[in-house]
Amino acid sequence: MASSALRTVVVSTRPLLQFRAATVGALQFSTTTPAAGEKKHYKLCIVGGGAAGISNGSKFGRKLGKGNVCIVEPSEVHYYQPMWTLVGGGVKSFTQSGKAMADVMPLTVDWIKAGAEEFSPDNNLVRCSDGTEITYDYLIVAMGLSLQYEKIKGLPEAFQYDGVGSNFSAKYVEKTFRAIQNFKGGNAIFTFPNTPIKCAGAPQKIMYLADDFWTRNNVRDKANISYNTALPVVFGVKKYAEILAKLCERRNLKINYRHNLVEVIPDKKEAVFEHLDTGEKITFPYDMIHITPPMGPPELLKKSPLADAVGWVDVDKQTLQHVRYPNVFSTGDCSSLPTSKTAAAVAAQCGILYNNLSAIMDSQEPQKKYDGYTSCPLVTRKGKCILAEFDYDLQPLETFPVDQGKERRTMWHLKANVMPELYWTGLLKGRWSGPGFYRKAMRLGMGK
Ligand SMILES: Cc1cc2nc3c(=O)[nH]c(=O)nc-3n(C[C@H](O)[C@H](O)[C@H](O)COP(=O)(O)OP(=O)(O)OC[C@H]3O[C@@H](n4cnc5c(N)ncnc54)[C@H](O)[C@@H]3O)c2cc1C
């Protein structure tokens, strides 16, 4: 397709004024993209413009040059989702968590402003919702995961009631802090579902922030706080689980293990849990509830030839290369990589993927191996944080030469102030591939 066939599309940001593009002063921004319905070939097509899609787009856009890389992404806003813990906790504003997609889209890539609707990897083809058909030499699938609120009876309708919030969705995250502020005592419940989720620490971080808020505002002694989790442990990594279980005991936060939320009855303010070992249904009255929804692979992936048995993109856990389609890679929440799904993991994967896909482009074998590095800054109160970092084997893989299992103010500053900057100006620009280099440097090259 000749480049003259490309056109400039002007997109109104009026409904999204709070996240309007900063690169132009007017209420509009422009991006170069094929006309809707067009057929177009790219050397590299990236599906998804979240943390994983944009960071890889930046790296490969620089490598391959303008006109060779596209990102398929329908959203006008890009969110730094890790900040939603602090938004729900009343520490940051929702506006601070997002930017116009136009502002984070690398200048070296073409933005296809549509959703992918069909993967046809046998034909190296992606069909988009606006009719655009993209053929590619290489494909990176980075379309995140799907939130499944509707799998819980009574949701999402219950979000119309006061006292119900969820940090996992842009729609409901601000409801969390309103619920925390309006809570004047009674039962507060924080849930963890019976599926893999993104940021497995987030369901309890918001409980710690709420507990801290109520303590500061003299409400805590009127509150019964419980953490109802489908899991048999409070956290997947033994070192941190032991510390967190003790912390909960000390702060009188009751953990109910194997309790899976199945129904919310908002007019009665009741939440029904199934005990996963006994099958018993247990009803908890609540005055405030924070819900972490079940999550899973997007439907589109489930029905595509790229999926594994569950629906995640079926990639090799070390190289990130698809196990059946060698010109396809996947990274981030939608991949089958068996690690905790976080932006920190995306950063570490980004360096591996860049090296391995570059090798494939040069007709060489992929050499770099991902160790499953992921991280979870476990905010334990406003001003304190435990920085959990670990690998595929659930063994700590800590960056700093101190015991990161301790609650620290420095780690709070890292989470609240340093990491957002690192995300916007490091990861999304393709200049941050995780702390591996620094971890080794701080240990004088010894250790992992
Ligand atoms: C409350 C909360 C707290 C968190 N805390 C942390 C933390 O402290 N530390 C941490 O590292 N991580 C944290 N995370 C997790 C982190 O945000 C995610 O793991 C990360 O964003 C994953 O990046 P991704 O690119 O895979 O997915 P996403 O960032 O979700 O991006 C997916 C993109 O794909 C697009 N898309 C979807 N469908 C299609 C389609 N059909 N076609 C094209 N595009 C599509 C979406 O619009 C989206 O832009 C947290 C998340 C939440 C919600």
The ligand as a MOL file (V3000), in Angstrom:
LIG
                    3D

  0  0  0     0  0            999 V3000
M  V30 BEGIN CTAB
M  V30 COUNTS 53 58 0 0 0
M  V30 BEGIN ATOM
M  V30 1 C -5.8360 -2.2110 40.9450 0
M  V30 2 C -4.5980 -2.6610 40.2200 0
M  V30 3 C -3.3810 -2.5860 40.8650 0
M  V30 4 C -2.2330 -2.9970 40.2190 0
M  V30 5 N -1.0420 -2.8670 40.8770 0
M  V30 6 C 0.1000 -3.1850 40.2380 0
M  V30 7 C 1.3590 -2.9440 40.8730 0
M  V30 8 O 1.4310 -2.4420 41.9970 0
M  V30 9 N 2.4820 -3.2750 40.1970 0
M  V30 10 C 2.4320 -3.8080 38.9400 0
M  V30 11 O 3.4870 -4.0530 38.3700 0
M  V30 12 N 1.2510 -4.0660 38.3200 0
M  V30 13 C 0.0860 -3.7620 38.9350 0
M  V30 14 N -1.1190 -3.9690 38.3010 0
M  V30 15 C -1.1800 -4.8120 37.0800 0
M  V30 16 C -0.8250 -4.0870 35.7970 0
M  V30 17 O -1.5730 -2.9120 35.6550 0
M  V30 18 C -1.0810 -5.0150 34.6110 0
M  V30 19 O -0.4640 -6.2520 34.8500 0
M  V30 20 C -0.5310 -4.4200 33.3260 0
M  V30 21 O -1.2500 -3.2630 33.0040 0
M  V30 22 C -0.6030 -5.4420 32.1950 0
M  V30 23 O -0.2900 -4.8460 30.9710 0
M  V30 24 P -0.9420 -5.4090 29.6050 0
M  V30 25 O -0.4210 -4.5400 28.5280 0
M  V30 26 O -0.7590 -6.8700 29.5320 0
M  V30 27 O -2.5050 -5.1700 29.7920 0
M  V30 28 P -3.2540 -3.7750 29.8710 0
M  V30 29 O -2.3420 -2.7410 30.4200 0
M  V30 30 O -4.5330 -4.0420 30.5780 0
M  V30 31 O -3.5290 -3.3870 28.3530 0
M  V30 32 C -4.3120 -4.1680 27.4850 0
M  V30 33 C -4.6910 -3.2850 26.3020 0
M  V30 34 O -5.2740 -4.0860 25.2820 0
M  V30 35 C -6.3590 -3.3730 24.7280 0
M  V30 36 N -7.2930 -4.3030 24.1050 0
M  V30 37 C -8.2150 -5.0850 24.6950 0
M  V30 38 N -8.9070 -5.7630 23.7720 0
M  V30 39 C -8.3930 -5.4140 22.5650 0
M  V30 40 C -8.6860 -5.7850 21.2260 0
M  V30 41 N -9.6540 -6.6480 20.9290 0
M  V30 42 N -7.9560 -5.2350 20.2350 0
M  V30 43 C -6.9680 -4.3590 20.5080 0
M  V30 44 N -6.6590 -3.9630 21.7620 0
M  V30 45 C -7.3590 -4.4940 22.7750 0
M  V30 46 C -6.9590 -2.6320 25.9150 0
M  V30 47 O -7.7440 -1.5270 25.4950 0
M  V30 48 C -5.7130 -2.2150 26.6720 0
M  V30 49 O -5.2480 -0.9470 26.2800 0
M  V30 50 C -2.2950 -3.5230 38.9020 0
M  V30 51 C -3.5250 -3.5710 38.2390 0
M  V30 52 C -4.6640 -3.1360 38.8810 0
M  V30 53 C -5.9870 -3.1690 38.1440 0
M  V30 END ATOM
M  V30 BEGIN BOND
M  V30 1 1 1 2
M  V30 2 1 2 3
M  V30 3 2 2 52
M  V30 4 2 3 4
M  V30 5 1 4 5
M  V30 6 1 4 50
M  V30 7 2 5 6
M  V30 8 1 6 7
M  V30 9 1 6 13
M  V30 10 2 7 8
M  V30 11 1 7 9
M  V30 12 1 9 10
M  V30 13 2 10 11
M  V30 14 1 10 12
M  V30 15 2 12 13
M  V30 16 1 13 14
M  V30 17 1 14 15
M  V30 18 1 14 50
M  V30 19 1 15 16
M  V30 20 1 16 17
M  V30 21 1 16 18
M  V30 22 1 18 19
M  V30 23 1 18 20
M  V30 24 1 20 21
M  V30 25 1 20 22
M  V30 26 1 22 23
M  V30 27 1 23 24
M  V30 28 2 24 25
M  V30 29 1 24 26
M  V30 30 1 24 27
M  V30 31 1 27 28
M  V30 32 2 28 29
M  V30 33 1 28 30
M  V30 34 1 28 31
M  V30 35 1 31 32
M  V30 36 1 32 33
M  V30 37 1 33 34
M  V30 38 1 33 48
M  V30 39 1 34 35
M  V30 40 1 35 36
M  V30 41 1 35 46
M  V30 42 1 36 37
M  V30 43 1 36 45
M  V30 44 2 37 38
M  V30 45 1 38 39
M  V30 46 1 39 40
M  V30 47 2 39 45
M  V30 48 1 40 41
M  V30 49 2 40 42
M  V30 50 1 42 43
M  V30 51 2 43 44
M  V30 52 1 44 45
M  V30 53 1 46 47
M  V30 54 1 46 48
M  V30 55 1 48 49
M  V30 56 2 50 51
M  V30 57 1 51 52
M  V30 58 1 52 53
M  V30 END BOND
M  V30 END CTAB
M  END
